[in-house]
Amino acid sequence: MSERAAPFHCPYCGDEDLRPHEGGPGAWECASCNRAFRLKFLGLLSRGVTRDDGEGEGT
């Protein structure tokens, strides 16, 4: 996983006081609620990307 995926808010309490966690790539800790969590990219959806202007797939 790339080191570029950084959360802006804690998924549990919503606070912004986040730091990288020593639990490996994608691991973060929240200083506000004292929780650790991991971000992971799962993949692209099979339905693809649709456009709002009516010219994309599925319209």
PDB file of N, H, CA, C and O in Angstrom:
ATOM      1  N   MET A   1       0.838  -1.179   0.000  1.00  0.00           N
ATOM      2  CA  MET A   1       0.000   0.000   0.000  1.00  0.00           C
ATOM      3  C   MET A   1       0.884   1.242   0.000  1.00  0.00           C
ATOM      4  O   MET A   1       1.957   1.250   0.602  1.00  0.00           O
ATOM      5  N   SER A   2       0.443   2.250  -0.652  1.00  0.00           N
ATOM      6  H   SER A   2      -0.429   2.244  -1.140  1.00  0.00           H
ATOM      7  CA  SER A   2       1.183   3.502  -0.723  1.00  0.00           C
ATOM      8  C   SER A   2       1.070   4.258   0.597  1.00  0.00           C
ATOM      9  O   SER A   2       0.062   4.159   1.296  1.00  0.00           O
ATOM     10  N   GLU A   3       2.094   4.998   0.923  1.00  0.00           N
ATOM     11  H   GLU A   3       2.914   5.078   0.355  1.00  0.00           H
ATOM     12  CA  GLU A   3       2.086   5.808   2.130  1.00  0.00           C
ATOM     13  C   GLU A   3       1.248   7.077   1.948  1.00  0.00           C
ATOM     14  O   GLU A   3       1.138   7.869   2.884  1.00  0.00           O
ATOM     15  N   ARG A   4       0.665   7.287   0.787  1.00  0.00           N
ATOM     16  H   ARG A   4       0.754   6.644   0.026  1.00  0.00           H
ATOM     17  CA  ARG A   4      -0.095   8.507   0.520  1.00  0.00           C
ATOM     18  C   ARG A   4      -1.470   8.514   1.151  1.00  0.00           C
ATOM     19  O   ARG A   4      -2.043   9.589   1.330  1.00  0.00           O
ATOM     20  N   ALA A   5      -2.023   7.372   1.495  1.00  0.00           N
ATOM     21  H   ALA A   5      -1.558   6.499   1.349  1.00  0.00           H
ATOM     22  CA  ALA A   5      -3.369   7.323   2.052  1.00  0.00           C
ATOM     23  C   ALA A   5      -3.335   7.778   3.502  1.00  0.00           C
ATOM     24  O   ALA A   5      -2.932   7.024   4.387  1.00  0.00           O
ATOM     25  N   ALA A   6      -3.758   9.003   3.739  1.00  0.00           N
ATOM     26  H   ALA A   6      -4.085   9.616   3.020  1.00  0.00           H
ATOM     27  CA  ALA A   6      -3.760   9.559   5.086  1.00  0.00           C
ATOM     28  C   ALA A   6      -5.168  10.040   5.426  1.00  0.00           C
ATOM     29  O   ALA A   6      -5.756  10.796   4.651  1.00  0.00           O
ATOM     30  N   PRO A   7      -5.716   9.627   6.549  1.00  0.00           N
ATOM     31  CA  PRO A   7      -7.050  10.076   6.931  1.00  0.00           C
ATOM     32  C   PRO A   7      -7.019  11.518   7.445  1.00  0.00           C
ATOM     33  O   PRO A   7      -6.003  11.979   7.966  1.00  0.00           O
ATOM     34  N   PHE A   8      -8.120  12.205   7.294  1.00  0.00           N
ATOM     35  H   PHE A   8      -8.945  11.831   6.870  1.00  0.00           H
ATOM     36  CA  PHE A   8      -8.242  13.567   7.811  1.00  0.00           C
ATOM     37  C   PHE A   8      -8.972  13.587   9.148  1.00  0.00           C
ATOM     38  O   PHE A   8      -8.783  14.504   9.948  1.00  0.00           O
ATOM     39  N   HIS A   9      -9.808  12.573   9.391  1.00  0.00           N
ATOM     40  H   HIS A   9      -9.962  11.829   8.742  1.00  0.00           H
ATOM     41  CA  HIS A   9     -10.576  12.483  10.627  1.00  0.00           C
ATOM     42  C   HIS A   9     -10.580  11.046  11.131  1.00  0.00           C
ATOM     43  O   HIS A   9     -10.495  10.101  10.347  1.00  0.00           O
ATOM     44  N   CYS A  10     -10.677  10.895  12.432  1.00  0.00           N
ATOM     45  H   CYS A  10     -10.746  11.663  13.069  1.00  0.00           H
ATOM     46  CA  CYS A  10     -10.797   9.569  13.034  1.00  0.00           C
ATOM     47  C   CYS A  10     -12.163   8.982  12.671  1.00  0.00           C
ATOM     48  O   CYS A  10     -13.173   9.673  12.806  1.00  0.00           O
ATOM     49  N   PRO A  11     -12.221   7.729  12.214  1.00  0.00           N
ATOM     50  CA  PRO A  11     -13.513   7.136  11.858  1.00  0.00           C
ATOM     51  C   PRO A  11     -14.393   6.827  13.075  1.00  0.00           C
ATOM     52  O   PRO A  11     -15.571   6.505  12.917  1.00  0.00           O
ATOM     53  N   TYR A  12     -13.841   6.920  14.269  1.00  0.00           N
ATOM     54  H   TYR A  12     -12.885   7.181  14.397  1.00  0.00           H
ATOM     55  CA  TYR A  12     -14.602   6.613  15.481  1.00  0.00           C
ATOM     56  C   TYR A  12     -15.141   7.857  16.177  1.00  0.00           C
ATOM     57  O   TYR A  12     -16.312   7.899  16.555  1.00  0.00           O
ATOM     58  N   CYS A  13     -14.281   8.887  16.351  1.00  0.00           N
ATOM     59  H   CYS A  13     -13.330   8.853  16.044  1.00  0.00           H
ATOM     60  CA  CYS A  13     -14.722  10.068  17.096  1.00  0.00           C
ATOM     61  C   CYS A  13     -14.762  11.331  16.240  1.00  0.00           C
ATOM     62  O   CYS A  13     -15.332  12.336  16.662  1.00  0.00           O
ATOM     63  N   GLY A  14     -14.167  11.300  15.044  1.00  0.00           N
ATOM     64  H   GLY A  14     -13.703  10.483  14.701  1.00  0.00           H
ATOM     65  CA  GLY A  14     -14.189  12.461  14.152  1.00  0.00           C
ATOM     66  C   GLY A  14     -13.103  13.487  14.425  1.00  0.00           C
ATOM     67  O   GLY A  14     -13.031  14.500  13.729  1.00  0.00           O
ATOM     68  N   ASP A  15     -12.260  13.253  15.415  1.00  0.00           N
ATOM     69  H   ASP A  15     -12.319  12.431  15.980  1.00  0.00           H
ATOM     70  CA  ASP A  15     -11.214  14.209  15.749  1.00  0.00           C
ATOM     71  C   ASP A  15     -10.108  14.190  14.685  1.00  0.00           C
ATOM     72  O   ASP A  15      -9.967  13.217  13.945  1.00  0.00           O
ATOM     73  N   GLU A  16      -9.334  15.264  14.618  1.00  0.00           N
ATOM     74  H   GLU A  16      -9.448  16.055  15.220  1.00  0.00           H
ATOM     75  CA  GLU A  16      -8.285  15.397  13.615  1.00  0.00           C
ATOM     76  C   GLU A  16      -6.890  15.136  14.156  1.00  0.00           C
ATOM     77  O   GLU A  16      -5.920  15.269  13.411  1.00  0.00           O
ATOM     78  N   ASP A  17      -6.753  14.771  15.418  1.00  0.00           N
ATOM     79  H   ASP A  17      -7.542  14.663  16.024  1.00  0.00           H
ATOM     80  CA  ASP A  17      -5.440  14.566  16.033  1.00  0.00           C
ATOM     81  C   ASP A  17      -4.953  13.142  15.772  1.00  0.00           C
ATOM     82  O   ASP A  17      -4.975  12.294  16.664  1.00  0.00           O
ATOM     83  N   LEU A  18      -4.512  12.890  14.534  1.00  0.00           N
ATOM     84  H   LEU A  18      -4.494  13.579  13.809  1.00  0.00           H
ATOM     85  CA  LEU A  18      -4.091  11.559  14.104  1.00  0.00           C
ATOM     86  C   LEU A  18      -2.589  11.515  13.875  1.00  0.00           C
ATOM     87  O   LEU A  18      -1.976  12.498  13.459  1.00  0.00           O
ATOM     88  N   ARG A  19      -2.006  10.346  14.158  1.00  0.00           N
ATOM     89  H   ARG A  19      -2.504   9.547  14.496  1.00  0.00           H
ATOM     90  CA  ARG A  19      -0.576  10.129  13.962  1.00  0.00           C
ATOM     91  C   ARG A  19      -0.369   8.746  13.366  1.00  0.00           C
ATOM     92  O   ARG A  19      -1.181   7.850  13.596  1.00  0.00           O
ATOM     93  N   PRO A  20       0.710   8.554  12.599  1.00  0.00           N
ATOM     94  CA  PRO A  20       1.018   7.195  12.131  1.00  0.00           C
ATOM     95  C   PRO A  20       1.251   6.278  13.327  1.00  0.00           C
ATOM     96  O   PRO A  20       1.851   6.681  14.324  1.00  0.00           O
ATOM     97  N   HIS A  21       0.776   5.055  13.217  1.00  0.00           N
ATOM     98  H   HIS A  21       0.289   4.728  12.407  1.00  0.00           H
ATOM     99  CA  HIS A  21       0.911   4.061  14.289  1.00  0.00           C
ATOM    100  C   HIS A  21       1.993   3.066  13.907  1.00  0.00           C
ATOM    101  O   HIS A  21       2.194   2.801  12.722  1.00  0.00           O
ATOM    102  N   GLU A  22       2.680   2.519  14.872  1.00  0.00           N
ATOM    103  H   GLU A  22       2.517   2.735  15.834  1.00  0.00           H
ATOM    104  CA  GLU A  22       3.774   1.591  14.589  1.00  0.00           C
ATOM    105  C   GLU A  22       3.284   0.214  14.183  1.00  0.00           C
ATOM    106  O   GLU A  22       4.092  -0.709  14.073  1.00  0.00           O
ATOM    107  N   GLY A  23       1.985   0.042  13.955  1.00  0.00           N
ATOM    108  H   GLY A  23       1.329   0.792  14.044  1.00  0.00           H
ATOM    109  CA  GLY A  23       1.417  -1.243  13.579  1.00  0.00           C
ATOM    110  C   GLY A  23       1.620  -1.630  12.133  1.00  0.00           C
ATOM    111  O   GLY A  23       1.071  -2.642  11.700  1.00  0.00           O
ATOM    112  N   GLY A  24       2.378  -0.878  11.371  1.00  0.00           N
ATOM    113  H   GLY A  24       2.825  -0.055  11.723  1.00  0.00           H
ATOM    114  CA  GLY A  24       2.660  -1.220   9.987  1.00  0.00           C
ATOM    115  C   GLY A  24       2.080  -0.216   9.015  1.00  0.00           C
ATOM    116  O   GLY A  24       1.534   0.808   9.427  1.00  0.00           O
ATOM    117  N   PRO A  25       2.194  -0.501   7.721  1.00  0.00           N
ATOM    118  CA  PRO A  25       1.705   0.426   6.695  1.00  0.00           C
ATOM    119  C   PRO A  25       0.195   0.646   6.798  1.00  0.00           C
ATOM    120  O   PRO A  25      -0.568  -0.308   6.957  1.00  0.00           O
ATOM    121  N   GLY A  26      -0.222   1.880   6.707  1.00  0.00           N
ATOM    122  H   GLY A  26       0.397   2.654   6.578  1.00  0.00           H
ATOM    123  CA  GLY A  26      -1.636   2.210   6.748  1.00  0.00           C
ATOM    124  C   GLY A  26      -2.224   2.263   8.140  1.00  0.00           C
ATOM    125  O   GLY A  26      -3.432   2.454   8.276  1.00  0.00           O
ATOM    126  N   ALA A  27      -1.417   2.102   9.190  1.00  0.00           N
ATOM    127  H   ALA A  27      -0.436   1.948   9.080  1.00  0.00           H
ATOM    128  CA  ALA A  27      -1.919   2.119  10.569  1.00  0.00           C
ATOM    129  C   ALA A  27      -1.827   3.532  11.136  1.00  0.00           C
ATOM    130  O   ALA A  27      -0.809   4.208  10.990  1.00  0.00           O
ATOM    131  N   TRP A  28      -2.899   3.963  11.782  1.00  0.00           N
ATOM    132  H   TRP A  28      -3.725   3.413  11.901  1.00  0.00           H
ATOM    133  CA  TRP A  28      -2.990   5.305  12.363  1.00  0.00           C
ATOM    134  C   TRP A  28      -3.533   5.204  13.775  1.00  0.00           C
ATOM    135  O   TRP A  28      -4.230   4.248  14.114  1.00  0.00           O
ATOM    136  N   GLU A  29      -3.212   6.195  14.597  1.00  0.00           N
ATOM    137  H   GLU A  29      -2.646   6.972  14.321  1.00  0.00           H
ATOM    138  CA  GLU A  29      -3.764   6.255  15.948  1.00  0.00           C
ATOM    139  C   GLU A  29      -4.361   7.630  16.200  1.00  0.00           C
ATOM    140  O   GLU A  29      -3.863   8.643  15.709  1.00  0.00           O
ATOM    141  N   CYS A  30      -5.430   7.642  16.971  1.00  0.00           N
ATOM    142  H   CYS A  30      -5.834   6.819  17.370  1.00  0.00           H
ATOM    143  CA  CYS A  30      -6.117   8.882  17.329  1.00  0.00           C
ATOM    144  C   CYS A  30      -5.770   9.215  18.776  1.00  0.00           C
ATOM    145  O   CYS A  30      -6.019   8.417  19.679  1.00  0.00           O
ATOM    146  N   ALA A  31      -5.200  10.383  18.990  1.00  0.00           N
ATOM    147  H   ALA A  31      -4.998  11.032  18.256  1.00  0.00           H
ATOM    148  CA  ALA A  31      -4.825  10.804  20.340  1.00  0.00           C
ATOM    149  C   ALA A  31      -6.043  11.205  21.156  1.00  0.00           C
ATOM    150  O   ALA A  31      -5.977  11.234  22.385  1.00  0.00           O
ATOM    151  N   SER A  32      -7.147  11.512  20.501  1.00  0.00           N
ATOM    152  H   SER A  32      -7.200  11.488  19.502  1.00  0.00           H
ATOM    153  CA  SER A  32      -8.345  11.948  21.211  1.00  0.00           C
ATOM    154  C   SER A  32      -9.099  10.785  21.855  1.00  0.00           C
ATOM    155  O   SER A  32      -9.429  10.844  23.040  1.00  0.00           O
ATOM    156  N   CYS A  33      -9.375   9.727  21.086  1.00  0.00           N
ATOM    157  H   CYS A  33      -9.106   9.679  20.123  1.00  0.00           H
ATOM    158  CA  CYS A  33     -10.154   8.605  21.621  1.00  0.00           C
ATOM    159  C   CYS A  33      -9.286   7.386  21.935  1.00  0.00           C
ATOM    160  O   CYS A  33      -9.800   6.361  22.381  1.00  0.00           O
ATOM    161  N   ASN A  34      -7.958   7.491  21.702  1.00  0.00           N
ATOM    162  H   ASN A  34      -7.540   8.324  21.339  1.00  0.00           H
ATOM    163  CA  ASN A  34      -7.002   6.435  22.028  1.00  0.00           C
ATOM    164  C   ASN A  34      -7.274   5.129  21.286  1.00  0.00           C
ATOM    165  O   ASN A  34      -7.120   4.047  21.852  1.00  0.00           O
ATOM    166  N   ARG A  35      -7.681   5.231  20.012  1.00  0.00           N
ATOM    167  H   ARG A  35      -7.806   6.110  19.553  1.00  0.00           H
ATOM    168  CA  ARG A  35      -7.915   4.053  19.179  1.00  0.00           C
ATOM    169  C   ARG A  35      -6.897   4.009  18.052  1.00  0.00           C
ATOM    170  O   ARG A  35      -6.386   5.041  17.617  1.00  0.00           O
ATOM    171  N   ALA A  36      -6.615   2.817  17.594  1.00  0.00           N
ATOM    172  H   ALA A  36      -7.030   1.979  17.947  1.00  0.00           H
ATOM    173  CA  ALA A  36      -5.748   2.616  16.433  1.00  0.00           C
ATOM    174  C   ALA A  36      -6.577   1.940  15.345  1.00  0.00           C
ATOM    175  O   ALA A  36      -7.437   1.108  15.635  1.00  0.00           O
ATOM    176  N   PHE A  37      -6.314   2.303  14.101  1.00  0.00           N
ATOM    177  H   PHE A  37      -5.616   2.980  13.865  1.00  0.00           H
ATOM    178  CA  PHE A  37      -7.046   1.722  12.972  1.00  0.00           C
ATOM    179  C   PHE A  37      -6.124   1.664  11.775  1.00  0.00           C
ATOM    180  O   PHE A  37      -5.047   2.261  11.780  1.00  0.00           O
ATOM    181  N   ARG A  38      -6.552   0.934  10.735  1.00  0.00           N
ATOM    182  H   ARG A  38      -7.426   0.450  10.731  1.00  0.00           H
ATOM    183  CA  ARG A  38      -5.747   0.753   9.538  1.00  0.00           C
ATOM    184  C   ARG A  38      -6.572   1.123   8.301  1.00  0.00           C
ATOM    185  O   ARG A  38      -7.756   0.799   8.212  1.00  0.00           O
ATOM    186  N   LEU A  39      -5.931   1.803   7.356  1.00  0.00           N
ATOM    187  H   LEU A  39      -4.969   2.066   7.429  1.00  0.00           H
ATOM    188  CA  LEU A  39      -6.528   2.108   6.059  1.00  0.00           C
ATOM    189  C   LEU A  39      -6.037   1.097   5.046  1.00  0.00           C
ATOM    190  O   LEU A  39      -4.865   0.721   5.054  1.00  0.00           O
ATOM    191  N   LYS A  40      -6.936   0.651   4.165  1.00  0.00           N
ATOM    192  H   LYS A  40      -7.889   0.957   4.159  1.00  0.00           H
ATOM    193  CA  LYS A  40      -6.537  -0.304   3.140  1.00  0.00           C
ATOM    194  C   LYS A  40      -7.369  -0.069   1.881  1.00  0.00           C
ATOM    195  O   LYS A  40      -8.595   0.027   1.945  1.00  0.00           O
ATOM    196  N   PHE A  41      -6.700   0.019   0.756  1.00  0.00           N
ATOM    197  H   PHE A  41      -5.704  -0.059   0.705  1.00  0.00           H
ATOM    198  CA  PHE A  41      -7.377   0.144  -0.530  1.00  0.00           C
ATOM    199  C   PHE A  41      -7.815  -1.246  -0.957  1.00  0.00           C
ATOM    200  O   PHE A  41      -6.989  -2.155  -1.046  1.00  0.00           O
ATOM    201  N   LEU A  42      -9.103  -1.425  -1.222  1.00  0.00           N
ATOM    202  H   LEU A  42      -9.774  -0.687  -1.149  1.00  0.00           H
ATOM    203  CA  LEU A  42      -9.633  -2.735  -1.579  1.00  0.00           C
ATOM    204  C   LEU A  42      -9.608  -3.006  -3.070  1.00  0.00           C
ATOM    205  O   LEU A  42      -9.454  -4.159  -3.475  1.00  0.00           O
ATOM    206  N   GLY A  43      -9.753  -1.988  -3.897  1.00  0.00           N
ATOM    207  H   GLY A  43      -9.877  -1.052  -3.569  1.00  0.00           H
ATOM    208  CA  GLY A  43      -9.742  -2.168  -5.342  1.00  0.00           C
ATOM    209  C   GLY A  43     -10.799  -1.314  -6.009  1.00  0.00           C
ATOM    210  O   GLY A  43     -11.569  -0.624  -5.342  1.00  0.00           O
ATOM    211  N   LEU A  44     -10.830  -1.365  -7.321  1.00  0.00           N
ATOM    212  H   LEU A  44     -10.205  -1.925  -7.863  1.00  0.00           H
ATOM    213  CA  LEU A  44     -11.817  -0.606  -8.090  1.00  0.00           C
ATOM    214  C   LEU A  44     -13.101  -1.413  -8.219  1.00  0.00           C
ATOM    215  O   LEU A  44     -13.073  -2.642  -8.281  1.00  0.00           O
ATOM    216  N   LEU A  45     -14.214  -0.712  -8.258  1.00  0.00           N
ATOM    217  H   LEU A  45     -14.236   0.287  -8.207  1.00  0.00           H
ATOM    218  CA  LEU A  45     -15.505  -1.367  -8.433  1.00  0.00           C
ATOM    219  C   LEU A  45     -15.680  -1.800  -9.885  1.00  0.00           C
ATOM    220  O   LEU A  45     -15.219  -1.112 -10.796  1.00  0.00           O
ATOM    221  N   SER A  46     -16.330  -2.913 -10.103  1.00  0.00           N
ATOM    222  H   SER A  46     -16.705  -3.472  -9.363  1.00  0.00           H
ATOM    223  CA  SER A  46     -16.473  -3.452 -11.453  1.00  0.00           C
ATOM    224  C   SER A  46     -17.397  -2.609 -12.326  1.00  0.00           C
ATOM    225  O   SER A  46     -17.309  -2.676 -13.553  1.00  0.00           O
ATOM    226  N   ARG A  47     -18.270  -1.828 -11.726  1.00  0.00           N
ATOM    227  H   ARG A  47     -18.341  -1.774 -10.730  1.00  0.00           H
ATOM    228  CA  ARG A  47     -19.198  -1.031 -12.534  1.00  0.00           C
ATOM    229  C   ARG A  47     -18.529   0.185 -13.151  1.00  0.00           C
ATOM    230  O   ARG A  47     -19.117   0.832 -14.017  1.00  0.00           O
ATOM    231  N   GLY A  48     -17.311   0.514 -12.726  1.00  0.00           N
ATOM    232  H   GLY A  48     -16.834  -0.012 -12.022  1.00  0.00           H
ATOM    233  CA  GLY A  48     -16.574   1.622 -13.313  1.00  0.00           C
ATOM    234  C   GLY A  48     -17.058   2.967 -12.818  1.00  0.00           C
ATOM    235  O   GLY A  48     -17.848   3.063 -11.878  1.00  0.00           O
ATOM    236  N   VAL A  49     -16.569   3.990 -13.466  1.00  0.00           N
ATOM    237  H   VAL A  49     -15.928   3.912 -14.229  1.00  0.00           H
ATOM    238  CA  VAL A  49     -16.881   5.355 -13.083  1.00  0.00           C
ATOM    239  C   VAL A  49     -17.969   5.884 -14.000  1.00  0.00           C
ATOM    240  O   VAL A  49     -17.913   5.684 -15.213  1.00  0.00           O
ATOM    241  N   THR A  50     -18.954   6.556 -13.429  1.00  0.00           N
ATOM    242  H   THR A  50     -18.999   6.719 -12.443  1.00  0.00           H
ATOM    243  CA  THR A  50     -20.006   7.180 -14.232  1.00  0.00           C
ATOM    244  C   THR A  50     -19.862   8.690 -14.170  1.00  0.00           C
ATOM    245  O   THR A  50     -19.401   9.241 -13.170  1.00  0.00           O
ATOM    246  N   ARG A  51     -20.260   9.353 -15.244  1.00  0.00           N
ATOM    247  H   ARG A  51     -20.635   8.906 -16.056  1.00  0.00           H
ATOM    248  CA  ARG A  51     -20.174  10.805 -15.311  1.00  0.00           C
ATOM    249  C   ARG A  51     -21.548  11.398 -15.066  1.00  0.00           C
ATOM    250  O   ARG A  51     -22.562  10.801 -15.427  1.00  0.00           O
ATOM    251  N   ASP A  52     -21.582  12.585 -14.445  1.00  0.00           N
ATOM    252  H   ASP A  52     -20.758  13.069 -14.151  1.00  0.00           H
ATOM    253  CA  ASP A  52     -22.846  13.253 -14.129  1.00  0.00           C
ATOM    254  C   ASP A  52     -23.437  14.009 -15.319  1.00  0.00           C
ATOM    255  O   ASP A  52     -24.591  14.433 -15.250  1.00  0.00           O
ATOM    256  N   ASP A  53     -22.680  14.192 -16.413  1.00  0.00           N
ATOM    257  H   ASP A  53     -21.743  13.847 -16.469  1.00  0.00           H
ATOM    258  CA  ASP A  53     -23.176  14.978 -17.542  1.00  0.00           C
ATOM    259  C   ASP A  53     -23.954  14.150 -18.559  1.00  0.00           C
ATOM    260  O   ASP A  53     -24.295  14.647 -19.632  1.00  0.00           O
ATOM    261  N   GLY A  54     -24.238  12.890 -18.229  1.00  0.00           N
ATOM    262  H   GLY A  54     -23.961  12.486 -17.357  1.00  0.00           H
ATOM    263  CA  GLY A  54     -25.038  12.051 -19.107  1.00  0.00           C
ATOM    264  C   GLY A  54     -24.261  11.334 -20.188  1.00  0.00           C
ATOM    265  O   GLY A  54     -24.869  10.657 -21.017  1.00  0.00           O
ATOM    266  N   GLU A  55     -22.950  11.451 -20.220  1.00  0.00           N
ATOM    267  H   GLU A  55     -22.456  12.001 -19.547  1.00  0.00           H
ATOM    268  CA  GLU A  55     -22.163  10.820 -21.272  1.00  0.00           C
ATOM    269  C   GLU A  55     -21.388   9.599 -20.801  1.00  0.00           C
ATOM    270  O   GLU A  55     -20.653   9.005 -21.591  1.00  0.00           O
ATOM    271  N   GLY A  56     -21.527   9.206 -19.540  1.00  0.00           N
ATOM    272  H   GLY A  56     -22.123   9.689 -18.898  1.00  0.00           H
ATOM    273  CA  GLY A  56     -20.776   8.075 -19.021  1.00  0.00           C
ATOM    274  C   GLY A  56     -21.518   6.759 -19.187  1.00  0.00           C
ATOM    275  O   GLY A  56     -22.581   6.701 -19.806  1.00  0.00           O
ATOM    276  N   GLU A  57     -20.938   5.698 -18.620  1.00  0.00           N
ATOM    277  H   GLU A  57     -20.075   5.745 -18.118  1.00  0.00           H
ATOM    278  CA  GLU A  57     -21.574   4.379 -18.678  1.00  0.00           C
ATOM    279  C   GLU A  57     -22.857   4.379 -17.864  1.00  0.00           C
ATOM    280  O   GLU A  57     -22.999   5.151 -16.916  1.00  0.00           O
ATOM    281  N   GLY A  58     -23.775   3.525 -18.231  1.00  0.00           N
ATOM    282  H   GLY A  58     -23.659   2.898 -19.001  1.00  0.00           H
ATOM    283  CA  GLY A  58     -24.991   3.337 -17.462  1.00  0.00           C
ATOM    284  C   GLY A  58     -26.051   4.392 -17.660  1.00  0.00           C
ATOM    285  O   GLY A  58     -27.011   4.434 -16.891  1.00  0.00           O
ATOM    286  N   THR A  59     -25.920   5.255 -18.667  1.00  0.00           N
ATOM    287  H   THR A  59     -25.141   5.220 -19.292  1.00  0.00           H
ATOM    288  CA  THR A  59     -26.949   6.270 -18.895  1.00  0.00           C
ATOM    289  C   THR A  59     -27.718   5.962 -20.156  1.00  0.00           C
ATOM    290  O   THR A  59     -28.630   6.704 -20.520  1.00  0.00           O
TER     291      THR A  59
END
